[in-house]
Amino acid sequence: MAEQDVPKDWFEFMQKMWNPASFPMPGMITPTVNLEEIEKKIAELKAVENWLTMSTGVTQMTIKTLQMQKSALESLQAAGEAAAKSVNPNSRKK
């Protein structure tokens, strides 16, 4: 393996993992020691987590709804084809 690609500093390694584009991230270079600021960041991240959880739930529900709609349409199509065959059995034969 190429040794020069491995960062020598653990902090540098973690920063490249979390921010591969190397955009400056506030609070990553000098972590805060202010408890109020940390509590504020925790609350903000919990709000983001809750929003993502809700968004995931809505997405899953939308997928299930579309799957049910597809199944219903397939069933209606099959029933329509069966009804057409029973009314005129010779129409499909070539």
N, C-alpha and C positions, 0 to 999 in steps of 0.2 A: 504494500500500500504506500501511497505517497505521504511521507511524513510532513511535508510542508503544508498540506491541506488541513491538518488537524490543529485546531487552535491550542495554543499553550496555556491560555488562561480559561478557567472554568466559566467565569462570567462572560467572556467573549463568546465561548461556545454556546451558552444558553441564549445570549442575545441574538446570535445568528440563527438559532433554532426558532425562536419566537418571532423574530423580525428579519426574515431572509433578505428583504429588499433594503435593509439598513436605514429605514426611515427613523429619525429620532423619536424615541418613545419617552414621554415624560415620566419621571419617577424611576426609570430603569438604571440611570447612571448614579444618581444620588438618592437612595431610598429615604423616604420620609420617616421621621421619628415622632411625628405629631399624631397622637392617638385619635384626635377628631378627624384628621385627614384620612387616616387608615379606615376608620369606621365609615366615613363618607364613601370611600372607594368600595368597601365591602357592600354597602347598601346599593351603590350604582351597579355593581357586578351582579348582585342578586336580582335586581330589576331586569337586567339584560337576560339573565338565566331564565327568569319567569317568562319573559317575552318569547325567548327561543323555545321554551317548553310548550307554550301556548301555540306558537306558530307550527311546531312539529305536530301537535295534536290536530290542528286544522288541516294541515297537509295530509296527514294519515286519513282523516275523515273524508277529505276530498277524493283521495285515491280509492277508498272503499266505495264511495258513492258512484264514482265512474265505473268501477268494476261491476257493481250491481246494475247500473244502467246498461252496460254492455251485455251482461247476461240476459237482462229482460228483452233487449232488442234482438239478441240471437234467438231467444225462445219464441218471440213473436214472428220472426222471419221463418223459423222452422215450422211453426204452426201454420203460417200462411202457405208455405210450400206444400205441406201435407194436405191442407184443405184444397189447394189447386189440383193436386194429383188425384184426390178422391172425387172431385167434381168431373174432371176430364182426364182420365187415366192415359189416354193416347196422345195427349198434347206434348208430352215431354219426350216421347219415343221418336227416334230418328231413323 
